[in-house]
Amino acid sequence: MVRIGFGYDVHRLEEGLPLTLGGVLIPGRKGGVGHSDADGLVHALCDALLGALALGDIGLHFPDTDQQYKGINSLLLLEKVMSLVREKGYEVGNADLTLALQHPKVAPFISSMRASLSSAMRITPEQISVKATTTEGLGLEGREEGFSAYAVVLLYKK
């Protein structure tokens, strides 16, 4: 049996905060605001994985009202989600992620993101695609108020 999941996340950007995307610290003047490390790329991926198996969303499993998740590295959340996926008897066929962010440019960090995500998921980097786009100055991403992330995953029954 094959299952497909879709995930979406958005985070506000503020001056002086770190920007972590796909488990990689990206240098820049603005970073993500969130209860955890605000790694929206990982959050979208978690939502896609959970959604594929009708297991709710990241907020259900790791609520922002729970202090144990305050500032947590989102890769740890991804590892927990992957445990749930495997408990249900599924494996990842592939994951396709897109990040919408005006600045900074993240293309130089994509291979590191793929390596980080694949390590946390215990799959190969070839099973993960990470793409980045600007919004040509439009919307919250274009105004550098925030960033958004999208993820699609294909799961298959072992």
N, C-alpha and C positions, 0 to 999 in steps of 0.2 A: 504494500500500500504506500502511496505517495501523498505527502501533505505539503501545501504551500502556505507560507505566512508572510505578512506584510507588517512592517513597523515604521513608526514616525516619531520623531522627537524634536523639540525646539528648546533652546536655552538663550536667555538674555546674556549679553556681553557687557562687562564693566571693566573700566581701567584698573590696572594693578592686580588683577587676579590671574592665576595660571590658566592656560588653555590646554586641556588634555583631550585628544581625539584619537580614538582607536587604541587607547592605552599608551599613546606617545605624547610627551610634553612638547608643545609647539611654541617656539619663541614668538613674542609679540607684545603689544601694549595692552591688549584686552584679553580677558578670560571669561569662562563660563560661570554663570551664577546657578547654584543648585544645592540641594541637600547633601548629595554625594560629591564626587569630584566633577560633576556636570559634564561627563563624557557622553554627549548626546549620540555619538556614533554607536557606542556600545549599547546605550539604552534602546535605540531603534532596533538594533540587532536582537537584543533580548526580547523585545516586544514581538518581533517577527517569529522568533523561535517559539515563544509561548503561544502566540496566536495560531501558529500552524497546528498545534495540538489542543487548541481550545482550552488553554490553561490560564486564561485571564491575561493580565498585563503586568509590567514591572512594578507598578504601584501597588498591586494586590500582594505581590510576593515580598517586596521591599519597601514598605510605606515610608514616606518622608516624615511621618510622625514618630517613627521609631529611631531613637538616638543611636542605636548600634550601627545604623547606616550613615550617620553624619560624617561627611568627608571621606567615605569609603572609596577605595579604588574600584571603579566599575568593572574591571576585569575579574574581580572576585565574585561579583554578581553574575557575570557571564559564565564563570565556572559552575556556579550553583544552578543556573538555568540549564546548562549542558548536562548536569547530573540528572535533572528532571527529564530532559529529552531522552537520555539513555535509559532511565528507569522505565519509560514508556515503550522502550524497545526500538527507538529510532536513531538514525545517524544522519548527519548533514551530507547532502549531495553537493550543494553549493550555496553560497551567500553572495548577494550582489548589493553593495551599499553605495549611496550617493550622499555627499555632503555639500550643502549650499552655504557658502561663506565668502564674503567679499575680500576680507583681509584677515590674517596673512595668507599668502599663497601656501598651500599645503602639499603641492605636487612632490617636492623633494622628500616628503615624509611618508608617502603612500606605501612604499615597500616595507618600511618599519612598522606601519600600522598593520599591514597584512601579516607580517611575522608575529607581531604581538597578539593579534586576534586569533590566528591559527594555533599559536601555542596555548592560549587560554582554552580554546575549544578542542584541542587535541586532534586537529585535522591538518591537512597540508595547506600552505599558502596558495597553491593553485586552485583551491576550492573557494577562495575568497577574492572578490573583486571590490576594490575601493576606488571610487571616482570622486572628483571634486569639481564644482562649478561655481561661478559667480552668478549673480542675478542681474548683471549689467547695471548695477546701481539702483535696482528696483526693490521695493519691499523692505522688510525688517533686516534681511541679510544685506541688501545693497546699501542701506543707511548705516550698516555696521552696528545695529542695535542688538542683533542676535544671529544665531545660525540655526539651520535645520538639517536634519539627517533622515534619510529614508533607507529602508532595508527590505529585501525580499530574500526568503530562504526556501530551499527545497529540502524536505526531509523524506527519508525512505525507511520503511520497516526492515529491520535486520532479519 
